[in-house]
Amino acid sequence: MAEVYEGEELIAGVRKTAEVIRERGPALVLTGAGISIDSGIPPFRGPGGLWEKYDVEEYGHIEVMRRNPEKAWIMLREMLETILKAKPNPAHLALADMEKAGFISYTVTQNVDGLHEAAGSKRVVKFHGEGGKLYCMKCGRTRKLTGPEDIDPIRCECGGYFRPDFVFFGEPIPPNALYTSFTEAEKTGVILVIGTSAQVYPAAQLPYEVKRHGGVVVEINPAIGPLTSTITDIMLKGSSTTILPKLRDELIGR
Ligand SMILES: [Zn+2]
């Protein structure tokens, strides 16, 4: 069972985590939807999330994108509008600072919002690709999106449909993303799991990989989850938006 730090105890847990990163790092970081909530992106299944309106596994399936792109674009448009309006929050910014200072090797993310890069992180591994780029399914032409106003047209000059460069349901995780993250998980002595319960492969595998060779698992989540009672060593219970800037300050100074 993990050591759980919350409320007034939180700062002791943050200090302990900073110590572990100094000794065993640079850390591998794994992030999920939770880190972007404070940027205004509701998690798929949370309140205000896409599941309230759509069967996401249907609308977001690659077969629908191929056979009925107009239907796929109904949900995509809404999703991209939310993503493209969002700005990095203090959690993303703190991770970018820690990477720059050499305390983080890679940030592996399950998100497609591009907010780690927008915050300044350079070594980002995207399990699910990114929403900020479209490409034509017929001729391959690409188009970068900088804001919601760039989304149209959804059809290319060649007559084909554009699709976002992210991983749809029914598509595999990019092999190079798997390779980089698992190679790093074998090397590092500490992983930070942030804003995700890490229950879905391949994200689920990474903390186990680190633990297998004696590494430390640190979890930063607002609630106790399945990892906490199994392999987490240090649980910082609370919002990543408040905890990560504290961790950065502890490592780098104010
Ligand atoms: Zn085209």
Residues whose N, C-alpha, C, O or C-beta is under 5 A from the ligand:
A	BS01	ZN	C136 K138 C139 G140 R141 C156 C158 G160
